[in-house]
Amino acid sequence: MASVTLDWIQLAAVVGTLQGLLLTGVLFAQRNNRTANRLLAALMIAFTIYLATVVYYGTGIFRVYPHFFGIAYVTPWLFGPLTYLYAVAASDRAWRFERRDLWHLAPAALVLLVALPYYLMSGGDKLAMYDQLAAGKVPRRIALIDPLKFVSGITYSIATVRYLRRHGRQIEDNYSNVARVNLHWLLWLAGAAAATWLLATILAIVGPPEGFRDDYVALAIAVIVYAIGYRGLRQPEVFRYQTSEFAIVKPQMAEPEVRYERSGLDEAEAIALEQSLRRIMDAEQPWKDSELTLPQLAERIGSTPHKLSEVLNAQIGQTFYDFVNGYRVREVQRRIKEGEARRLKILALALDAGFASKSTFNQVFKKHTNLTPSDFRQTVGG
């Protein structure tokens, strides 16, 4: 066999393949949140196989080792479901893959069944099949199912983005510091996956040469693998408590989640609860605890997370996150106005007020005031 020369896209695919293999091994060795890590490892395996075939076909290796022909054909039907299931598992460490979740993988199993006769071909027949496909002669059964991978990919990308956006709203209803529990990085990756599927769909419709189309899709997948390699092993802490719709279950207990019945708060009770909440916030300043959560605050005012959440959303019109951070912002504003920013850094004031990081503080401050902390200081002359 002659020496193999790689172009830059194939080189990126090789690097992505190696990183995918490394990441898969590391993920299988992880002990925390095993369900999420196993799903991410499975996704990495699918990506790795797909990227490896870019080099396999692009360099002509398949003509020497034709038996691997079509090995990656099923993988595009796995990308979407595995990304979605990983998002679910990463956002809730109590979630477990159950038998009913197998239906997400049913399309891939069906495609495998349809393609089985081609996998069972001899090496010579597989080479002839490749040349037939390259000439544009696609078997009817493949022509019928192939476009469905774009439908699957786009549908699951949208579902993943919607799920993660809903997850973002849930954590803002339960946490005052979301830096360690948000999955924004995965939301961006889901968006990137959606863009990749859209690109693949457009290229399939426009009709450039298949090798050209596959190369650029592979490049996009390689970029996604790099990103997952950077962030996947640093995934943030998932929910430590149940959301406001559930009773709190201690982590060491394996009892089933029990939903609160509808609180049925009447107007008088809601007003009294709001007054108690504001009195506690002003007098005891629990917002200075950077890790304050909805269940903790509900316990301090002698209520339940569900009732407190109802008051915040229906009476006050804010999420728990915005409500608590509003107190923190006002505290920093007060201290800047009193001139404390002359002897202390603004970040020190922010940390004293309960913010956990500079980036979160800057983001929240601007959201509440439409000014950066520095601009506010110049405005008030503090």
C-alpha positions in Angstrom: 0.0 0.0 0.0 1.3 3.5 -0.9 1.9 6.1 1.7 -1.1 8.0 2.9 -1.3 11.7 2.5 -3.8 13.7 4.6 -5.4 17.0 3.7 -6.3 19.4 6.4 -9.8 18.2 6.9 -8.7 14.6 7.1 -6.0 15.7 9.6 -8.7 17.4 11.7 -10.7 14.1 11.5 -7.7 12.1 12.7 -7.2 14.4 15.7 -10.9 14.3 16.5 -10.8 10.5 16.3 -7.9 10.3 18.7 -9.5 12.8 21.1 -12.8 10.9 20.9 -11.1 7.6 21.8 -9.3 9.2 24.7 -12.4 10.9 26.0 -14.4 7.7 25.7 -11.9 5.9 27.9 -11.8 8.7 30.5 -15.7 8.9 30.6 -16.0 5.2 31.2 -13.6 5.5 34.1 -15.6 8.3 35.8 -17.5 7.4 38.9 -19.7 10.5 39.3 -23.0 10.6 37.4 -22.3 7.4 35.6 -25.4 7.4 33.5 -24.6 10.8 31.9 -20.9 9.8 31.4 -21.9 6.5 29.8 -24.2 8.3 27.4 -21.6 10.8 26.5 -19.1 8.0 26.0 -21.5 6.3 23.6 -21.9 9.6 21.7 -18.1 9.9 21.5 -17.9 6.4 20.1 -20.4 7.3 17.4 -18.5 10.5 16.6 -15.2 8.7 16.5 -16.4 6.0 14.1 -17.8 8.6 11.8 -14.6 10.7 11.8 -12.5 7.6 11.3 -14.4 6.8 8.1 -13.6 10.2 6.7 -9.9 9.1 6.5 -10.9 5.5 5.6 -12.7 6.6 2.4 -10.8 9.8 1.7 -7.4 8.2 1.6 -8.4 5.1 -0.3 -7.7 2.7 2.6 -11.1 1.2 2.1 -9.8 -0.4 -1.2 -7.3 -2.4 0.8 -9.6 -3.1 3.8 -13.1 -3.1 2.3 -14.7 -5.1 5.1 -15.3 -1.9 7.1 -17.4 -0.4 4.3 -20.5 1.2 5.7 -19.5 0.9 9.3 -20.5 4.5 10.1 -23.7 4.5 8.2 -25.9 4.1 11.3 -24.1 6.7 13.4 -25.9 9.8 12.2 -29.2 8.3 13.6 -27.4 8.1 17.0 -26.1 11.6 17.2 -29.4 13.3 18.0 -30.9 10.8 20.5 -27.6 10.4 22.5 -27.1 14.1 22.7 -30.7 14.6 24.0 -30.4 11.7 26.5 -27.1 13.0 27.7 -28.6 16.5 28.3 -31.4 14.8 30.4 -28.9 12.7 32.4 -26.5 15.6 32.9 -29.2 17.9 34.3 -30.5 15.3 36.8 -28.2 12.8 38.4 -31.2 10.8 39.7 -32.3 10.0 36.2 -31.6 6.5 34.9 -31.8 5.0 31.4 -34.8 2.7 31.5 -36.4 0.3 29.0 -38.9 2.9 27.8 -36.0 5.1 26.7 -34.9 2.5 24.1 -37.5 3.9 21.7 -35.0 6.8 21.1 -32.6 4.3 19.6 -35.3 2.4 17.6 -34.7 4.4 14.3 -31.0 3.5 14.4 -31.9 -0.2 15.0 -34.3 -0.1 12.1 -31.6 1.4 9.8 -29.1 -1.2 10.9 -31.7 -3.9 10.0 -32.3 -2.4 6.6 -28.5 -2.0 5.9 -27.7 -5.5 7.2 -27.5 -7.2 3.8 -24.8 -4.7 2.7 -22.8 -5.4 5.8 -22.9 -9.1 5.0 -21.4 -8.7 1.5 -18.0 -9.9 0.6 -15.1 -7.5 0.3 -15.3 -7.5 -3.5 -19.0 -6.8 -3.5 -18.6 -4.0 -1.0 -16.0 -2.3 -3.4 -18.5 -2.7 -6.3 -21.2 -1.2 -4.0 -19.0 1.8 -3.2 -18.3 2.4 -6.9 -22.0 2.1 -7.6 -22.8 4.7 -5.0 -20.0 7.0 -6.2 -21.6 6.9 -9.7 -24.9 8.0 -8.2 -26.7 4.7 -8.4 -28.2 4.5 -4.9 -30.3 1.4 -4.0 -34.0 2.2 -3.5 -34.1 1.2 0.2 -31.1 3.5 1.0 -32.6 6.3 -1.1 -35.8 6.1 1.0 -34.2 6.1 4.5 -31.2 8.3 3.9 -33.0 11.6 4.1 -34.6 10.7 7.4 -31.3 11.1 9.2 -31.6 14.9 8.6 -35.1 14.8 10.0 -33.9 12.9 13.1 -30.9 15.2 13.6 -32.8 18.5 13.3 -35.7 17.2 15.4 -33.5 16.0 18.3 -31.4 19.2 18.1 -34.5 21.3 18.6 -35.7 19.0 21.4 -32.4 19.2 23.2 -32.3 23.0 22.9 -35.9 23.3 24.2 -35.1 20.9 27.1 -32.0 22.8 28.1 -33.8 26.1 28.0 -36.5 24.6 30.3 -33.8 23.3 32.5 -32.3 26.8 32.7 -35.6 28.2 33.9 -35.9 25.5 36.5 -32.6 26.2 38.1 -33.3 30.0 38.2 -36.4 29.0 40.1 -34.3 27.1 42.7 -30.8 28.6 42.9 -29.4 32.0 43.6 -26.0 31.0 42.1 -26.4 29.0 38.9 -22.7 29.0 37.8 -22.2 25.4 39.0 -25.6 24.0 38.0 -26.2 25.5 34.5 -25.6 23.6 31.3 -25.1 26.7 29.1 -22.1 25.0 27.4 -24.3 22.1 26.4 -26.9 24.5 25.1 -24.3 26.0 22.8 -23.2 22.6 21.7 -26.8 21.6 21.0 -27.1 24.8 18.9 -23.9 23.9 17.1 -25.3 20.4 16.4 -28.5 21.9 15.0 -26.4 24.2 12.8 -24.3 21.2 11.6 -27.5 19.3 10.7 -28.9 22.4 8.9 -25.6 22.7 6.9 -25.7 19.0 6.0 -29.3 19.3 4.9 -28.6 22.4 2.7 -25.6 20.7 1.1 -27.7 17.6 0.4 -30.3 19.7 -1.3 -27.9 21.9 -3.2 -26.2 18.7 -4.3 -22.4 19.2 -4.2 -20.2 16.1 -4.6 -20.9 13.7 -1.7 -17.2 13.6 -0.6 -17.2 17.4 -0.4 -20.4 17.4 1.7 -19.2 14.7 4.1 -15.8 16.4 4.6 -17.4 19.6 5.8 -19.9 17.8 8.0 -17.1 15.8 9.4 -15.1 19.0 10.1 -18.1 20.4 12.0 -18.4 17.2 14.0 -14.6 17.3 14.8 -15.1 20.8 16.2 -18.0 19.6 18.4 -15.8 16.7 19.6 -13.0 19.2 20.6 -15.6 21.3 22.5 -17.0 18.3 24.3 -13.5 17.2 25.1 -12.9 20.6 26.7 -16.1 20.9 28.6 -17.6 17.4 29.0 -15.3 16.3 31.8 -15.8 19.6 33.6 -19.6 19.4 33.5 -21.2 21.5 36.2 -22.8 20.2 39.3 -26.3 18.9 38.6 -29.3 19.5 40.8 -28.5 19.0 44.5 -32.1 19.5 45.4 -35.4 18.7 43.8 -37.1 21.5 41.9 -39.8 23.6 43.5 -42.4 21.2 42.2 -41.1 18.4 44.3 -40.5 17.6 48.0 -36.8 17.7 48.9 -35.3 14.2 49.0 -31.9 13.8 50.7 -29.2 12.7 48.3 -28.5 9.5 50.2 -32.1 8.4 50.2 -33.5 6.5 47.3 -37.2 7.2 48.0 -39.4 8.1 45.0 -40.0 11.8 44.3 -43.3 13.0 45.7 -45.1 15.9 44.1 -46.6 18.5 46.2 -50.3 18.9 45.7 -51.5 22.3 44.5 -50.8 24.7 47.3 -54.2 26.5 46.9 -52.8 29.8 48.2 -55.5 32.3 48.7 -54.8 36.0 48.4 -54.5 36.7 52.1 -52.1 33.8 52.7 -50.0 34.9 49.6 -49.8 38.5 50.9 -48.8 37.3 54.4 -46.1 35.0 52.9 -44.7 37.8 50.7 -44.6 40.1 53.7 -42.8 37.4 55.8 -40.4 36.8 52.9 -39.4 40.5 52.5 -39.1 40.9 56.3 -36.6 38.0 56.5 -34.7 39.2 53.4 -34.3 42.7 55.0 -33.7 41.7 58.6 -31.6 38.5 58.3 -30.1 39.1 54.8 -29.9 35.4 53.8 -29.0 36.6 50.3 -25.5 37.1 51.5 -25.1 33.3 51.4 -23.8 32.7 47.8 -25.2 29.2 47.8 -28.7 30.1 49.0 -31.4 27.9 47.5 -35.2 28.0 47.3 -35.7 25.1 49.8 -33.4 26.8 52.3 -35.2 30.1 52.1 -38.6 28.4 52.3 -37.5 26.7 55.5 -36.4 30.0 57.0 -39.8 31.6 56.4 -41.7 28.5 57.6 -43.1 27.6 54.2 -42.7 25.1 51.4 -40.6 25.5 48.2 -43.8 25.2 46.1 -45.6 27.9 48.0 -42.6 30.2 48.0 -42.1 29.6 44.3 -45.8 30.4 43.7 -45.4 33.7 45.6 -42.3 34.7 43.7 -43.7 33.9 40.3 -47.4 35.0 40.7 -47.2 37.8 43.4 -43.7 39.3 42.8 -43.2 38.3 39.1 -39.6 37.1 39.4 -37.7 33.9 39.5 -35.9 33.0 42.7 -32.6 33.8 41.0 -33.6 37.3 40.0 -35.3 38.0 43.3 -32.3 37.1 45.4 -29.8 38.7 43.1 -31.8 41.9 43.1 -31.0 42.3 46.8 -27.3 41.6 46.1 -27.2 44.2 43.4 -28.9 46.8 45.6 -26.5 46.1 48.4 -23.5 46.7 46.0 -25.2 49.9 44.7 -25.7 51.2 48.3 -22.1 50.6 49.2 -20.8 52.2 46.0 -23.0 55.3 46.7 -21.6 55.5 50.2 -18.1 55.6 48.8 -16.9 52.2 49.9 -15.6 51.5 46.3 -12.8 54.0 47.0 -11.2 51.7 49.5 -12.4 48.3 48.3 -12.6 46.8 44.9 -16.0 46.5 43.4 -15.5 42.8 43.2 -14.9 42.6 47.0 -18.2 44.4 47.5 -19.9 41.9 45.2 -18.5 38.9 47.0 -19.6 40.4 50.3 -23.1 40.8 48.9 -23.3 37.1 48.0 -22.1 36.9 44.4 -19.9 33.9 43.7 -17.9 35.1 40.8 -17.0 38.3 38.9 -18.6 37.1 35.6 -21.9 36.4 37.3 -21.8 39.7 39.2 -21.2 41.7 36.0 -23.9 39.9 34.1 -26.5 40.2 36.8 -25.6 43.8 37.7 -26.1 44.9 34.1 -29.3 43.0 33.8 -30.8 44.8 36.8 -29.4 48.3 36.2 -28.6 48.4 32.4 -25.1 49.6 33.5 -21.8 47.9 34.2 -20.6 48.3 37.7 -17.8 50.7 36.6 -20.4 52.8 34.7 -22.6 52.9 37.7 -19.8 54.0 39.9 -18.9 56.9 37.5 -22.6 57.9 37.4 -23.0 58.2 41.1 -19.5 59.4 41.8 -18.8 56.6 44.4 
